[in-house]
């Protein structure tokens, strides 16, 4: 199994640009989530999904959209990038509704200039 | 939403010293508790978890953690650290809202 994969690994955007961070898992996990990691703030939940077709907001959802059309994929869309969205983004999945071990992807380092 | 507090931002130790990292959470109901570790340049990995039962849980690489419900705490310990334990450590809590909340993290530097 590849586990949780994320693309791209690095990205530089200009303010106002949009992009999609890709996340996929091959473990048939129901639960998937997106976090951003900022120095001194730990990981903060952006959006999560408890199954295909079901998404919900986390702690810091503003400026981000998600969809879950399949069990495997959970893309994160930045609608209009802002410098405040410069961060490292991690996708994670788990078997059930977040109550199990989370399996993390390798991360995407995003810089918005 | 949960809040998770990790008391130490940066801990510096010598090899063979003992390590204890504090973690407190705010929710008074049923919780599942985790410690994750992030080695330099790597993604997060699970060290250990507590769901129920024995409040003293053992994880990988000689780590253990004790759940004290009355203190809302889940402190991580290791009796004798190694240089390879240099990493960032995150406490995480999930309650019945299915939202996993992380603490701010503690950077541990072990000097040889």
Interface residues (C-beta under 8 A of the other chain):
Chain A: X31 X33 X35 X40 X41 X42 X43 X44 X45 X48 X50 X58 X59 X90 X92 X97 X98 X99 X101 X102 X104 X105 X106 X107
Chain B: X1 X4 X6 X9 X32 X34 X36 X43 X44 X45 X46 X49 X51 X90 X92 X94 X98 X99 X100 X101 X102 X103 X104 X105
